[in-house]
């Protein structure tokens, strides 16, 4: 997860700046006064008005087809009728998702596709009857009608009465006589009657209409909140299916990460320690040949070979530390992070406040996360100091790395931070980058305490 800066702010360049000023003046209106004329309010009102006729159609189809199919289950015809009913409800569900997307701005993903294992109509009917998503669509078609009737009546009543009372002075001026008397007759019989026909009553009516008109968009918004919940809960993918997709994606990330690590280790061994050991073997062979002819030259070759051995051992030690440092296993995050901080080119202050050690896998991911972030500080930040904080919040392990460098770090495709964010996401972790241009940079990682 990345925090992006600079978006949503206008630039003082050309005519576009004046357009932004006009928009700002428009939005200076208080929200209650702005709501009745906003496009969103009218879209939501249109959604509620359309819900009733569509609800009648869906309810009629669902109840008729389901009742017919259930009644025909004593014969083979009941199964295809039920399958057709569920397929039709899924079609209505697609229409409802599109309507919610267009009028409510609610983007709901399509449910999981049917798992048809064989070709043919029987396999398709079996798949649609076994699909929990299909039955949720049927439930939505049944529940939509009573709710849409209620919301239709409430929204239309408030909208009509509000605008009618708000504009009462206008149509009282156009039609001054109603029911034989001046003004609107609220109540009348043989003994008494009430008419709105004087300036005070007309003003009070208009003010009351203004209040109702301002309140109506919020009432409609509350009604459409229930519609949003119904669409999300019944017409979208199930939580189990969503979780399965996430786990499959995480498994792919883990596999790709493991393959990349293996390629890195192989490359480091081939280009580093292995090449030095080959040179060491060749040097020792030459020294052996010159041992009797030129002992001094042989001694120099042995001395050079000794230096190669030291270098190769250091590279192997660094490679082993990159796989899994022994200090992390033996002494935990505090000592391991202090060790990696000591190798950073920038002075780093490390503070670890943990009541216990997290799961070994999470501990390793936390170590490599901080290690990579400190490498980025050494290479790119131009910072003079940095700080690493590690603490626990309930069942989450929190890491925060800050520096006073030039900033501008961004989680974008192809960057090291993007790969790090993918690794954390594979274990239900989160990476948040706060790095405005000019600094400072604050990168926070959140991991589960137990993997």
Order of alpha helices (4+ residues) and beta strands (2+ residues): alpha-alpha-alpha-alpha-alpha-alpha-alpha-beta-beta-beta-beta-alpha-alpha-alpha-alpha-alpha-alpha-beta-alpha-beta-beta-alpha-beta-beta
